[in-house]
Amino acid sequence: MITTEQREKLRGWFAGRLPDDLFEELTEITVDREEITVIGRIPTPRLAEDAPAAERDAALESRVQEFRERTREDRMAVAREAEHRFRRKVSWGVECGGQRALFTHVAAPVMTRLRQPERQVLDTLIAGGVARSRSDALAWCVRLVQRHTDDWLAELRDSLEHVQRVRAQGPDAEPDHTPHSPDEE
């Protein structure tokens, strides 16, 4: 868990380091222990207003692919520098025409111990064709919980940031090294 200030510094670093013409706008940077995901908006292809949905979808897909190939070297250079600096992998994605596409992202293993009733839930999702494996089923469950508890999770994250600030002020915090005036001695 990183603080709001750390997140702002991270976003600032990327905003300053990315080539000016890479994105129309840097829309989102998310971070966890393993990964930083950078998402920016790219121009929507120009089409006739009455273009069919299939044409629009193909144009968006093509625009995203073109961007991915054209900017690969620039993105890789920034990623190498960021990975060294922040000790996390960097993943990329774009928003285009109201759709989001991720190019790369980390699939981090998660160790967990589930009892039989919880495993049965995962196995039911597999049997129902919702997921291909227990790992997919668990990811599906996490996304479902996330969708229905965004406000609660945001409040929890804010509380964790407060706890981190209070801990930083505890007895193990770095002492204040401000010089004392001669009258204080």
C-alpha atoms as a printed R data frame, in Angstrom:
    type eleno elety resid chain resno       x       y       z
1   ATOM     1    CA   MET     A     1   0.000   0.000   0.000
2   ATOM     2    CA   ILE     A     2   1.464   3.341  -0.957
3   ATOM     3    CA   THR     A     3   0.386   6.727   0.328
4   ATOM     4    CA   THR     A     4  -1.394   9.394  -1.687
5   ATOM     5    CA   GLU     A     5   1.800  11.470  -1.686
6   ATOM     6    CA   GLN     A     6   3.850   8.545  -3.030
7   ATOM     7    CA   ARG     A     7   1.209   7.941  -5.716
8   ATOM     8    CA   GLU     A     8   1.300  11.637  -6.670
9   ATOM     9    CA   LYS     A     9   5.105  11.576  -6.911
10  ATOM    10    CA   LEU     A    10   4.932   8.438  -9.066
11  ATOM    11    CA   ARG     A    11   2.374  10.051 -11.376
12  ATOM    12    CA   GLY     A    12   4.523  13.186 -11.541
13  ATOM    13    CA   TRP     A    13   7.597  11.167 -12.443
14  ATOM    14    CA   PHE     A    14   5.778   9.478 -15.327
15  ATOM    15    CA   ALA     A    15   4.183  12.760 -16.471
16  ATOM    16    CA   GLY     A    16   7.639  14.320 -16.607
17  ATOM    17    CA   ARG     A    17   9.398  11.322 -18.141
18  ATOM    18    CA   LEU     A    18   6.944  10.253 -20.861
19  ATOM    19    CA   PRO     A    19   7.487  11.803 -24.300
20  ATOM    20    CA   ASP     A    20   5.061  14.718 -24.766
21  ATOM    21    CA   ASP     A    21   3.489  13.183 -27.853
22  ATOM    22    CA   LEU     A    22   2.996   9.686 -26.426
23  ATOM    23    CA   PHE     A    23  -0.547  10.199 -25.078
24  ATOM    24    CA   GLU     A    24  -3.208  12.869 -25.481
25  ATOM    25    CA   GLU     A    25  -3.558  12.571 -21.713
26  ATOM    26    CA   LEU     A    26  -2.049  10.408 -18.986
27  ATOM    27    CA   THR     A    27  -5.342   9.106 -17.595
28  ATOM    28    CA   GLU     A    28  -4.376   6.649 -14.884
29  ATOM    29    CA   ILE     A    29  -1.457   5.178 -12.991
30  ATOM    30    CA   THR     A    30  -2.123   2.297 -10.629
31  ATOM    31    CA   VAL     A    31   0.423   0.586  -8.442
32  ATOM    32    CA   ASP     A    32   0.686  -2.415  -6.181
33  ATOM    33    CA   ARG     A    33   3.621  -4.389  -4.765
34  ATOM    34    CA   GLU     A    34   4.552  -5.969  -8.098
35  ATOM    35    CA   GLU     A    35   3.407  -3.638 -10.847
36  ATOM    36    CA   ILE     A    36   2.851  -0.088 -12.052
37  ATOM    37    CA   THR     A    37   0.209   0.200 -14.780
38  ATOM    38    CA   VAL     A    38   0.339   3.320 -16.970
39  ATOM    39    CA   ILE     A    39  -2.739   4.133 -19.058
40  ATOM    40    CA   GLY     A    40  -3.093   7.046 -21.453
41  ATOM    41    CA   ARG     A    41  -5.662   8.285 -23.918
42  ATOM    42    CA   ILE     A    42  -4.869   8.095 -27.630
43  ATOM    43    CA   PRO     A    43  -6.743   9.755 -30.520
44  ATOM    44    CA   THR     A    44  -9.895   8.078 -31.736
45  ATOM    45    CA   PRO     A    45  -9.845   7.196 -35.445
46  ATOM    46    CA   ARG     A    46 -11.819   9.586 -37.663
47  ATOM    47    CA   LEU     A    47 -14.825   7.820 -39.129
48  ATOM    48    CA   ALA     A    48 -18.091   8.860 -40.707
49  ATOM    49    CA   GLU     A    49 -20.731   9.530 -38.069
50  ATOM    50    CA   ASP     A    50 -22.928   6.800 -39.509
51  ATOM    51    CA   ALA     A    51 -20.138   4.181 -39.601
52  ATOM    52    CA   PRO     A    52 -21.383   0.724 -38.586
53  ATOM    53    CA   ALA     A    53 -20.375  -0.702 -35.191
54  ATOM    54    CA   ALA     A    54 -18.191  -3.375 -36.804
55  ATOM    55    CA   GLU     A    55 -16.232  -0.691 -38.665
56  ATOM    56    CA   ARG     A    56 -15.799   1.355 -35.474
57  ATOM    57    CA   ASP     A    57 -14.616  -1.688 -33.504
58  ATOM    58    CA   ALA     A    58 -12.127  -2.638 -36.227
59  ATOM    59    CA   ALA     A    59 -10.825   0.945 -36.440
60  ATOM    60    CA   LEU     A    60 -10.335   1.149 -32.655
61  ATOM    61    CA   GLU     A    61  -8.574  -2.212 -32.547
62  ATOM    62    CA   SER     A    62  -6.346  -1.177 -35.435
63  ATOM    63    CA   ARG     A    63  -5.523   2.200 -33.816
64  ATOM    64    CA   VAL     A    64  -4.526   0.521 -30.552
65  ATOM    65    CA   GLN     A    65  -2.327  -2.003 -32.385
66  ATOM    66    CA   GLU     A    66  -0.661   0.750 -34.435
67  ATOM    67    CA   PHE     A    67   0.045   2.763 -31.280
68  ATOM    68    CA   ARG     A    68   1.438  -0.274 -29.491
69  ATOM    69    CA   GLU     A    69   3.879  -1.094 -32.294
70  ATOM    70    CA   ARG     A    70   4.897   2.524 -33.048
71  ATOM    71    CA   THR     A    71   5.620   3.442 -29.426
72  ATOM    72    CA   ARG     A    72   7.185   0.166 -28.251
73  ATOM    73    CA   GLU     A    73  10.783   1.453 -28.058
74  ATOM    74    CA   ASP     A    74   9.841   4.652 -26.212
75  ATOM    75    CA   ARG     A    75   7.662   2.760 -23.755
76  ATOM    76    CA   MET     A    76  10.348   0.137 -23.148
77  ATOM    77    CA   ALA     A    77  12.958   2.829 -22.414
78  ATOM    78    CA   VAL     A    78  10.679   4.489 -19.851
79  ATOM    79    CA   ALA     A    79   9.763   1.093 -18.369
80  ATOM    80    CA   ARG     A    80  13.417   0.083 -17.915
81  ATOM    81    CA   GLU     A    81  14.157   3.318 -16.078
82  ATOM    82    CA   ALA     A    82  10.997   3.078 -13.941
83  ATOM    83    CA   GLU     A    83  11.577  -0.591 -13.099
84  ATOM    84    CA   HIS     A    84  15.067   0.228 -11.877
85  ATOM    85    CA   ARG     A    85  13.895   3.277  -9.935
86  ATOM    86    CA   PHE     A    86  10.688   1.884  -8.397
87  ATOM    87    CA   ARG     A    87  11.534  -1.850  -8.251
88  ATOM    88    CA   ARG     A    88   8.267  -2.859  -9.938
89  ATOM    89    CA   LYS     A    89   7.365  -4.052 -13.411
90  ATOM    90    CA   VAL     A    90   5.692  -1.486 -15.668
91  ATOM    91    CA   SER     A    91   2.627  -2.394 -17.700
92  ATOM    92    CA   TRP     A    92   0.968  -0.291 -20.389
93  ATOM    93    CA   GLY     A    93  -2.519   0.324 -21.651
94  ATOM    94    CA   VAL     A    94  -4.565   2.860 -23.583
95  ATOM    95    CA   GLU     A    95  -8.021   4.343 -23.711
96  ATOM    96    CA   CYS     A    96  -9.359   4.948 -27.188
97  ATOM    97    CA   GLY     A    97 -12.899   5.760 -28.208
98  ATOM    98    CA   GLY     A    98 -14.268   4.877 -24.779
99  ATOM    99    CA   GLN     A    99 -12.582   1.469 -24.731
100 ATOM   100    CA   ARG     A   100  -9.591   0.339 -22.670
101 ATOM   101    CA   ALA     A   101  -6.875  -2.049 -23.850
102 ATOM   102    CA   LEU     A   102  -4.012  -3.389 -21.730
103 ATOM   103    CA   PHE     A   103  -0.885  -4.438 -23.621
104 ATOM   104    CA   THR     A   104   0.978  -6.186 -20.877
105 ATOM   105    CA   HIS     A   105   0.281  -6.891 -17.258
106 ATOM   106    CA   VAL     A   106   1.709  -9.006 -14.495
107 ATOM   107    CA   ALA     A   107  -0.116 -12.149 -13.430
108 ATOM   108    CA   ALA     A   108   1.239 -12.474  -9.905
109 ATOM   109    CA   PRO     A   109   0.822 -15.759  -8.057
110 ATOM   110    CA   VAL     A   110  -1.147 -15.479  -4.844
111 ATOM   111    CA   MET     A   111  -0.677 -18.001  -2.076
112 ATOM   112    CA   THR     A   112  -3.877 -18.756  -0.230
113 ATOM   113    CA   ARG     A   113  -5.386 -21.493   1.885
114 ATOM   114    CA   LEU     A   114  -8.994 -22.205   1.132
115 ATOM   115    CA   ARG     A   115 -11.233 -24.574   2.998
116 ATOM   116    CA   GLN     A   116 -13.484 -26.988   1.155
117 ATOM   117    CA   PRO     A   117 -16.585 -24.715   1.024
118 ATOM   118    CA   GLU     A   118 -14.498 -21.958  -0.607
119 ATOM   119    CA   ARG     A   119 -12.908 -24.416  -3.064
120 ATOM   120    CA   GLN     A   120 -16.381 -25.671  -3.946
121 ATOM   121    CA   VAL     A   121 -17.403 -22.135  -4.911
122 ATOM   122    CA   LEU     A   122 -14.418 -21.920  -7.258
123 ATOM   123    CA   ASP     A   123 -15.135 -25.374  -8.676
124 ATOM   124    CA   THR     A   124 -18.776 -24.408  -9.298
125 ATOM   125    CA   LEU     A   125 -17.615 -21.383 -11.303
126 ATOM   126    CA   ILE     A   126 -15.395 -23.681 -13.364
127 ATOM   127    CA   ALA     A   127 -18.188 -26.208 -13.916
128 ATOM   128    CA   GLY     A   128 -20.510 -23.372 -14.964
129 ATOM   129    CA   GLY     A   129 -18.049 -22.160 -17.582
130 ATOM   130    CA   VAL     A   130 -17.424 -18.842 -15.814
131 ATOM   131    CA   ALA     A   131 -13.733 -19.673 -15.301
132 ATOM   132    CA   ARG     A   132 -11.185 -22.087 -16.743
133 ATOM   133    CA   SER     A   133  -9.303 -22.761 -13.512
134 ATOM   134    CA   ARG     A   134  -9.425 -22.086  -9.792
135 ATOM   135    CA   SER     A   135  -7.062 -19.192 -10.389
136 ATOM   136    CA   ASP     A   136  -9.446 -17.665 -12.966
137 ATOM   137    CA   ALA     A   137 -12.387 -18.301 -10.641
138 ATOM   138    CA   LEU     A   138 -10.638 -16.566  -7.749
139 ATOM   139    CA   ALA     A   139  -9.803 -13.577  -9.983
140 ATOM   140    CA   TRP     A   140 -13.474 -13.469 -11.051
141 ATOM   141    CA   CYS     A   141 -14.547 -13.403  -7.387
142 ATOM   142    CA   VAL     A   142 -12.123 -10.590  -6.610
143 ATOM   143    CA   ARG     A   143 -13.457  -8.524  -9.544
144 ATOM   144    CA   LEU     A   144 -17.030  -9.147  -8.373
145 ATOM   145    CA   VAL     A   145 -16.239  -8.019  -4.835
146 ATOM   146    CA   GLN     A   146 -14.333  -5.014  -6.175
147 ATOM   147    CA   ARG     A   147 -17.253  -3.951  -8.365
148 ATOM   148    CA   HIS     A   148 -19.693  -4.065  -5.458
149 ATOM   149    CA   THR     A   149 -17.487  -2.560  -2.776
150 ATOM   150    CA   ASP     A   150 -15.534   0.258  -4.481
151 ATOM   151    CA   ASP     A   151 -16.683   2.879  -1.964
152 ATOM   152    CA   TRP     A   152 -15.911   0.636   1.008
153 ATOM   153    CA   LEU     A   153 -12.471  -0.260  -0.385
154 ATOM   154    CA   ALA     A   154 -11.694   3.424  -1.028
155 ATOM   155    CA   GLU     A   155 -12.562   4.236   2.589
156 ATOM   156    CA   LEU     A   156 -10.396   1.331   3.787
157 ATOM   157    CA   ARG     A   157  -7.445   2.560   1.674
158 ATOM   158    CA   ASP     A   158  -7.844   6.068   3.124
159 ATOM   159    CA   SER     A   159  -7.816   4.581   6.628
160 ATOM   160    CA   LEU     A   160  -4.638   2.625   5.846
161 ATOM   161    CA   GLU     A   161  -2.942   5.821   4.654
162 ATOM   162    CA   HIS     A   162  -3.875   7.456   7.967
163 ATOM   163    CA   VAL     A   163  -2.430   4.481   9.878
164 ATOM   164    CA   GLN     A   164   0.822   4.792   7.889
165 ATOM   165    CA   ARG     A   165   1.086   8.512   8.732
166 ATOM   166    CA   VAL     A   166   0.497   7.839  12.438
167 ATOM   167    CA   ARG     A   167   3.083   5.022  12.458
168 ATOM   168    CA   ALA     A   168   5.616   7.311  10.785
169 ATOM   169    CA   GLN     A   169   5.241   9.687  13.746
170 ATOM   170    CA   GLY     A   170   5.824   6.932  16.316
171 ATOM   171    CA   PRO     A   171   8.843   6.382  18.566
172 ATOM   172    CA   ASP     A   172  10.836   4.699  15.795
173 ATOM   173    CA   ALA     A   173  10.501   7.748  13.528
174 ATOM   174    CA   GLU     A   174  13.616   9.664  12.523
175 ATOM   175    CA   PRO     A   175  14.356  12.347  15.112
176 ATOM   176    CA   ASP     A   176  13.981  15.979  14.101
177 ATOM   177    CA   HIS     A   177  17.449  17.377  13.353
178 ATOM   178    CA   THR     A   178  16.522  21.052  13.397
179 ATOM   179    CA   PRO     A   179  19.188  23.154  15.087
180 ATOM   180    CA   HIS     A   180  18.329  24.435  18.543
181 ATOM   181    CA   SER     A   181  18.833  28.051  19.513
182 ATOM   182    CA   PRO     A   182  21.425  28.754  22.233
183 ATOM   183    CA   ASP     A   183  18.603  29.742  24.623
184 ATOM   184    CA   GLU     A   184  17.211  26.188  24.581
185 ATOM   185    CA   GLU     A   185  20.351  24.558  25.977
